[in-house]
Amino acid sequence: MMIAKLHKETKQQELRQALVNWFIANSIPLNVAKSEMFQKFLHELDPAFLVPDVKLIKQIIHHAYNYTLPLIIQYIEMHAISVNLTTDLWTA
């Protein structure tokens, strides 16, 4: 079995972000990343990509949240006349 050379860190980050975007946009449970078949599938698509674990996926999401929240607040303060907010919470 031939071992693939891994992508450089910038490419790994780009691919991790694309994967996280897919999870979020499609409301995919994060524990799918633990699936052996999912990991094999990603490896078949790109053997040079290191599939992140759930902990790293959560860190990426939290980082995006912490970066985006102040921008949203600033935008609302500058542009909104009124705000209506609805939330939906779930686990997994």
N, CA and C of each residue as an Amber inpcrd file, in Angstrom:
protein
   276
   0.8360000  -1.1810000   0.0000000   0.0000000   0.0000000   0.0000000
   0.8760000   1.2380000   0.0000000   0.6000000   2.1550000  -0.9090000
   1.3710000   3.3910000  -1.0180000   0.7460000   4.4690000  -0.1290000
   1.5610000   5.1580000   0.6550000   1.0720000   6.2180000   1.5330000
   1.2000000   7.5460000   0.7980000   0.1040000   8.2800000   0.7580000
   0.0710000   9.5620000   0.0480000   0.8010000  10.6280000   0.8520000
   1.4280000  11.5200000   0.1300000   2.0340000  12.6860000   0.7600000
   0.9030000  13.6160000   1.1730000   0.9720000  14.1380000   2.3920000
  -0.0860000  15.0000000   2.9030000  -0.0200000  16.3900000   2.2790000
  -1.1770000  17.0480000   2.2220000  -1.2310000  18.4350000   1.7540000
  -0.4960000  19.3390000   2.7370000  -0.0630000  20.4900000   2.2340000
   0.4940000  21.5090000   3.1240000  -0.6180000  22.0160000   4.0300000
  -0.2320000  22.6460000   5.1440000  -1.2060000  23.0640000   6.1540000
  -2.2750000  24.0020000   5.5950000  -1.9110000  24.9080000   4.7180000
  -2.9130000  25.8240000   4.1670000  -3.9860000  25.0660000   3.3900000
  -3.5950000  24.0480000   2.6560000  -4.5560000  23.2350000   1.9170000
  -5.3930000  22.3940000   2.8830000  -4.7640000  21.8550000   3.9290000
  -5.5060000  21.1000000   4.9450000  -6.5830000  21.9930000   5.5730000
  -6.2190000  23.2340000   5.9080000  -7.1780000  24.1640000   6.5070000
  -8.3260000  24.4580000   5.5480000  -8.0090000  24.6580000   4.2920000
  -9.0240000  24.9220000   3.2790000 -10.0010000  23.7440000   3.1650000
  -9.4800000  22.5440000   3.1480000 -10.3330000  21.3580000   3.0450000
 -11.1480000  21.1290000   4.3180000 -10.5290000  21.3740000   5.4830000
 -11.2770000  21.2520000   6.7440000 -12.4350000  22.2370000   6.7750000
 -12.1680000  23.4760000   6.3220000 -13.2220000  24.4840000   6.3150000
 -14.3490000  24.0850000   5.3640000 -13.9990000  23.5410000   4.2130000
 -15.0180000  23.0830000   3.2610000 -15.8550000  21.9630000   3.8820000
 -15.2120000  21.0670000   4.6050000 -15.9250000  19.9770000   5.2650000
 -16.8610000  20.5190000   6.3410000 -16.3760000  21.4480000   7.1560000
 -17.1990000  22.0530000   8.2090000 -18.3730000  22.8110000   7.5810000
 -18.1250000  23.5300000   6.5090000 -19.2080000  24.2400000   5.8190000
 -20.2810000  23.2560000   5.3660000 -19.8620000  22.1010000   4.8660000
 -20.8070000  21.0690000   4.4360000 -21.6390000  20.5640000   5.6170000
 -20.9620000  20.2950000   6.7540000 -21.6770000  19.8590000   7.9500000
 -22.7440000  20.8800000   8.3430000 -22.3580000  22.1460000   8.3820000
 -23.2680000  23.2040000   8.8360000 -24.4000000  23.4270000   7.8350000
 -24.0710000  23.5650000   6.5710000 -25.0730000  23.8890000   5.5490000
 -26.1320000  22.8050000   5.4140000 -25.7690000  21.5750000   5.7240000
 -26.6990000  20.4580000   5.5630000 -27.1950000  19.8800000   6.8930000
 -26.8730000  20.5750000   7.9880000 -27.2810000  20.1270000   9.3360000
 -26.9000000  18.6710000   9.5860000 -25.6820000  18.3160000   9.2090000
 -25.1760000  16.9620000   9.3900000 -24.6760000  16.8120000  10.8350000
 -25.0670000  15.7620000  11.5320000 -24.5430000  15.5530000  12.8870000
 -23.0120000  15.4070000  12.8520000 -22.3500000  16.0320000  13.8080000
 -20.8880000  16.0090000  13.8210000 -20.3170000  14.6160000  14.0220000
 -21.0650000  13.7360000  14.6560000 -20.5290000  12.3950000  14.8900000
 -20.4050000  11.5830000  13.5990000 -20.9030000  12.0960000  12.4840000
 -20.6750000  11.4460000  11.1860000 -19.1630000  11.3850000  10.9180000
 -18.4360000  12.3920000  11.4080000 -16.9830000  12.4250000  11.2050000
 -16.2960000  11.2420000  11.8780000 -16.9420000  10.6170000  12.8560000
 -16.3840000   9.4520000  13.5410000 -16.5710000   8.1610000  12.7380000
 -17.4720000   8.1980000  11.7810000 -17.8060000   6.9960000  11.0230000
 -16.6060000   6.4940000  10.2260000 -16.2930000   5.2310000  10.4120000
 -15.1860000   4.6200000   9.6810000 -15.4310000   4.6740000   8.1750000
 -16.6650000   4.4240000   7.7520000 -16.9840000   4.4550000   6.3220000
 -16.8760000   5.8690000   5.7480000 -17.2730000   6.8740000   6.5270000
 -17.1450000   8.2630000   6.0810000 -15.6720000   8.6170000   5.9190000
 -14.8600000   8.2210000   6.8760000 -13.4290000   8.5020000   6.8050000
 -12.7890000   7.7880000   5.6140000 -13.2010000   6.5420000   5.3620000
 -12.6910000   5.8060000   4.1970000 -13.1050000   6.5010000   2.9090000
 -14.3460000   6.9730000   2.8610000 -14.8470000   7.6820000   1.6880000
 -14.0060000   8.9240000   1.4060000 -13.7650000   9.7370000   2.4370000
 -12.9450000  10.9350000   2.2560000 -11.5230000  10.5800000   1.8370000
 -11.0090000   9.4950000   2.3960000  -9.6620000   9.0640000   2.0250000
  -9.6020000   8.6510000   0.5470000 -10.6470000   7.9940000   0.0730000
 -10.7000000   7.6190000  -1.3430000 -10.7630000   8.8520000  -2.2340000
 -11.4910000   9.8720000  -1.7810000 -11.5820000  11.1040000  -2.5600000
 -10.2530000  11.8560000  -2.5970000  -9.5950000  11.8960000  -1.4260000
  -8.3330000  12.6330000  -1.3330000  -7.4700000  12.0170000  -0.2340000
  -6.5610000  11.1050000  -0.6090000  -5.7200000  10.4440000   0.3920000
  -4.7770000  11.3930000   1.1370000  -4.5480000  12.5880000   0.6080000
  -3.6350000  13.5320000   1.2470000  -4.3310000  14.4170000   2.2770000
  -5.6360000  14.2460000   2.4430000  -6.4060000  15.0320000   3.4100000
  -6.5130000  14.2890000   4.7300000  -6.1100000  14.9540000   5.8060000
  -6.2700000  14.3950000   7.1510000  -7.6650000  14.7680000   7.6460000
  -8.5170000  13.7790000   7.8150000  -9.8910000  14.0330000   8.2550000
  -9.8610000  14.5060000   9.7060000 -10.4430000  15.6760000  10.0010000
 -10.4120000  16.1780000  11.3810000 -11.3520000  15.3790000  12.2840000
 -10.9880000  15.3270000  13.5590000 -11.8750000  14.6780000  14.5130000
 -12.9560000  15.6690000  14.9440000 -13.9370000  15.1690000  15.6820000
 -15.0680000  15.9910000  16.0990000 -14.6030000  17.1890000  16.9280000
 -13.6160000  16.9810000  17.7710000 -13.1110000  18.0640000  18.6180000
 -12.5900000  19.2230000  17.7600000 -11.8420000  18.9210000  16.7200000
 -11.3160000  19.9690000  15.8470000 -12.4430000  20.6370000  15.0540000
 -13.4120000  19.8680000  14.6160000 -14.5550000  20.4390000  13.9010000
 -15.2820000  21.4330000  14.8020000 -15.4900000  21.0610000  16.0540000
 -16.1380000  21.9650000  17.0060000 -15.3140000  23.2280000  17.2190000
 -13.9930000  23.0800000  17.2900000 -13.1230000  24.2530000  17.4600000
 -13.2470000  25.2010000  16.2710000 -13.3070000  24.6600000  15.0760000
 -13.4510000  25.4780000  13.8740000 -14.7790000  26.2310000  13.9100000
 -15.8480000  25.5300000  14.3080000 -17.1630000  26.1680000  14.4000000
 -17.1580000  27.2680000  15.4590000 -16.5810000  26.9950000  16.6300000
 -16.5180000  28.0000000  17.6940000 -15.6880000  29.2070000  17.2650000
 -14.6020000  28.9700000  16.5770000 -13.7730000  30.0780000  16.0950000
 -14.5720000  30.9550000  15.1290000 -15.2970000  30.3290000  14.2190000
 -16.1140000  31.0790000  13.2590000 -17.1950000  31.8750000  13.9840000
 -17.8060000  31.2620000  14.9780000 -18.8320000  31.9420000  15.7760000
 -18.2370000  33.1640000  16.4770000 -17.1070000  32.9730000  17.1590000
 -16.4740000  34.0660000  17.8970000 -16.0170000  35.1890000  16.9730000
 -15.6570000  34.8550000  15.7480000 -15.2480000  35.8640000  14.7770000
 -16.4670000  36.6060000  14.2140000 -17.5390000  35.8600000  13.9420000
 -18.6980000  36.4080000  13.2410000 -19.6470000  37.1860000  14.1440000
 -19.8500000  36.7430000  15.3750000 -20.8170000  37.3820000  16.2580000
 -20.6050000  38.8930000  16.4120000 -19.3990000  39.3610000  16.7050000
 -19.2290000  40.8190000  16.8160000 -19.5360000  41.5530000  15.5020000
 -19.2420000  40.9250000  14.3760000 -19.5440000  41.5480000  13.0860000
 -21.0580000  41.6630000  12.8770000 -21.7820000  40.6300000  13.2640000
 -23.2500000  40.6590000  13.1510000 -23.8270000  41.7320000  14.0700000
 -23.3490000  41.7860000  15.2990000 -23.8220000  42.7940000  16.2500000
 -23.5530000  44.1940000  15.7100000 -22.3640000  44.4120000  15.2070000
 -22.0070000  45.7150000  14.6460000 -22.9120000  46.0630000  13.4630000
 -23.1520000  45.1140000  12.5870000 -23.9990000  45.3540000  11.4280000
 -25.4260000  45.7020000  11.8580000 -25.9540000  44.9640000  12.8360000
 -27.3070000  45.2300000  13.3390000 -27.3860000  46.6160000  13.9560000
 -26.3970000  46.9610000  14.7740000 -26.3920000  48.2770000  15.4160000
 -26.3630000  49.4050000  14.3930000 -25.6760000  49.1850000  13.2940000
 -25.5230000  50.2430000  12.2960000 -26.6840000  50.3090000  11.3000000
 -27.3560000  49.1910000  11.0440000 -28.3080000  49.1510000   9.9420000
 -29.7430000  48.7800000  10.3010000 -29.9580000  48.1480000  11.4320000
 -31.2940000  47.6280000  11.7250000 -32.1810000  48.6620000  12.4070000
 -33.4260000  48.6860000  12.0120000 -34.4380000  49.4950000  12.6890000
 -35.1030000  48.6380000  13.7580000 -35.3570000  47.3910000  13.4100000
 -35.8870000  46.4260000  14.3760000 -35.3020000  45.0580000  14.0510000
 -35.3690000  44.1520000  15.0300000 -34.7860000  42.8280000  14.8640000
 -35.7740000  41.7840000  15.3630000 -35.9340000  40.7100000  14.6050000
 -36.7280000  39.5530000  15.0060000 -35.7800000  38.3660000  14.9760000
 -35.6380000  37.6810000  16.0850000 -34.6720000  36.5910000  16.1910000
 -35.3790000  35.2990000  16.5610000 -35.1210000  34.2510000  15.7890000
 -35.6530000  32.9210000  16.0560000 -34.4760000  31.9620000  16.1630000
 -34.5200000  31.0650000  17.1250000 -33.4500000  30.0810000  17.2660000
 -34.0090000  28.6750000  17.2720000 -33.1620000  27.7560000  16.9190000
 -33.4960000  26.3410000  16.9600000 -32.2580000  25.6300000  17.4890000
 -32.3800000  24.9400000  18.5920000 -31.2360000  24.2620000  19.1960000
 -31.4040000  22.7630000  19.1010000 -30.2900000  22.0790000  18.9150000
 -30.3150000  20.6240000  18.8580000 -28.9710000  20.0920000  19.3060000
 -28.9030000  18.8060000  19.5100000 -27.6450000  18.1820000  19.8970000
 -27.1780000  17.2900000  18.7690000 -25.9790000  16.8090000  18.8840000
 -25.3180000  15.9500000  17.8940000 -24.6610000  16.8290000  16.9430000
